[in-house]
Amino acid sequence: MRSEIGRLLTFSDAVFAIVITLLVLELRAPEVPPGGLARALLDQWPSYLAYVTSYLLIAVTWYNHKTTFRRVHRCDPWLHVTNLGVLFSTALLPFATAVVSRSLRHGNQADERISTALFGLVGVLISISWLGLYHHLVRNRRLLRPGVTVRLFTLERRRGLFGVAAFGLGGLLGFLVSPPVALGIFLVLPVIFALSAESVAEVRRLRR
């Protein structure tokens, strides 16, 4: 069974690596006349912002995935399904990132509102996919390694619910009020998720 977990992790890591690689494709070297490079690079700030935001979110998702499956002892078909759900939703990020980047560079305000709402929707889908995975682990304790309690995944489900609410709110604010405000929320959320992870809390407790 452990080898099955290993295969699942290998496949998942490959998907995360491809998704991160796809992000950088939106960063293109500008073709400009002599003397115009600095301005052209500065004009691409939307691409940089979108890249950093999505990279942080994917990095947190990958680390969360890694620490979650350290506590899993065996797989069943539904664990594979919920894991594929996490990968599916995460793989949408390069598309959402490209849409946001291009709308900020070349679109009007309506395009910016739609693109930030789309990014928020992808964030909601990622959070929902994690909720499904955690719910399955809580309901199937036999999949967990000896000594691992479901309390951890119960707490992580709360973070998933927070993600649904926060990304949903960010998307609504971007669509109805202000795209820059939404982008600020999206940039801060991965940091909040990283600092609030139960695995980080465990490290802090061990250091005390």
N, C-alpha and C positions, 0 to 999 in steps of 0.2 A: 504493500500500500504506500510505503514511503516513496518508492520509485515513481508511483503514479503522481504523488504530490510534486516530485521533482520534475516530471514531464510537464505538469500543469504550470509550474513556476517558470520553466525554461521557455515554454510557449508564450506565457504572459510577458516575460521580460523582453522577448523579441518584439512583441507588439508595442510595448512601451517605447522601446528603442526606435522603432520605425516612426511612431507618432511624433517623438521629439525631433527626429531628423526631418520630417515633413514640415515642422514649424519653421525651420530656418530657411526653407525655400522661398518664403515670402520676403526675406531680406535680400535684396538684389543690389549689386553694385551699379550705381547710377552712371548713365552715359551722358557726359556733359562736356562742353568745350573747356579749354584750358582756363583755369582760374575760377571755375564754377563748382568745384567739388565740395567745398565746405558748405555752401548754401544748399546744394543738392542733398548732402548727407543730413543736414538739419531738417530739411523738408520731409524726411522719412521718419520723423519722430513717431507718427502713429504706428508704423510697423514695429519700431522698437518697443513701444508701450504694450502693444498687443502680444508681441513675442515674450516679453518678460512675464506678463500676467499668465499666459498659457503655460510657459515653461515651469513657473512656480507651481501651478495647479497640477501639472502632470508629475512633477517631482514629488509633491506631497502624496499624490495618488499612488505612485509607484512605491514609495516608502511605506505607506499605510498597507498596501497590498503585501509587501514583504513581511512586515511585522505580524499581520493577520495570519498568514499561512505558516509562520513559525509555530503557531499554536494549534495547527490542524494536523491530525494524525492520519486521517484517511479521507478518501473522496467518495462521493456517490454521484449519480447522474445529475441531481439538482444542484449540487455544488458546482459542477462544471457549467451548468446553464447560468447560474447567477454570476459566476466568474466571467463568462462570455458577455453577460450584460454589462459588467464593469468595463470590459475591454471595448465593447461596442460604443458605449457612451463616451469614453475617453478618446476614442479614435475620431470622434466628430470635432474635437478641438481645433485641429489644423484648419478645417473648413471654416469654422466660426471665427477663428483668428484672422484668416484671410479676408473674410467679409467685413469685419470691423476695421481692419487696417485700410482696406481700399475705400470704404465709405468715408472714413475720416480724411483721407487724402484727396479723393476725387468726387465724393458725393455731396448732396445737400443735407439739410437738417433732417428731412424725412428719412433719408437713407441711414443717417447716423442713428436715429431712433430705432429703426427696424433692426439694424445690425447689433446694437447693444441688447435689444430684447432677445434676439437670436442667441447671443452668447449666454445671457441669463438662462434661457431655456435649456441649453446644453449643460450648464452647471446644475440645473434642477435634475436633468436626466442622470447625470453622474451620481448625484446624491441619492436619488431613488434607487439606482442600481446597487449602491452600497447598502442601502436599507434592506434590499432583498437578500443580499449575501449574509448580512449580520442576522437577519431574522431566521434564515435557514440554519445558521450555526447555533443560534439560541434554541431552536426547536429540535436540533439533532446533536445532543451532547456527545453521542458516541463518536462523532467525527473529531472531537477535540483530543489533544494529547493529555495523558494522565497529569492531574494536578492543575489543569487549566479550568477555571470556572467560567460560567456564562456571564458573570457580572461584567467582565471586560466588554463583551459584545453588546450587553444591554446599554452600557455607557456610550459605546460607539454609535449605537442606534440614535441616541440623542444628538450626537454630532451630525449624523445624517439628516435628521429632521431639521436641525439648525441650517444645514446646507440648503435644503429645499426652500426654507423660508427666506434665507439671505439672498440666494441667487434669484429666487422669484421676485423678491422686493427690488433687487438691483435691476432686473430686467424691466419691471414695471416703471421704476423711476427713470430708467433710460428711455423708455418709450413715451411716457407721459410728461416727464419733467425736464430732465437734463442728462444727455449721454455722458458728459464728463463726470458727473456725480456717480453714475452707474459704473464707469470704468474705474473710478477710485475705489468703489466697493469691491469690485472684482479683483483689484490688485491687492487689497488688504486681506481678503478672505483666505487665500492660501497660507498666509502668515499666521492667521488665527487658527486654522486647522493644524498647522505644524506645531504650534506652541501648546495646543490643547489636546494633542494626541495622548492616549493613555500610555503608549510606550515611552513617551518623553517624561510623563509623570512618574513612571516606574524608575527611570534613570535618576530622576531627582530624589526619589525616596531612598534609593541605594546609596547616594552620595551623602546623605545626612547621617 
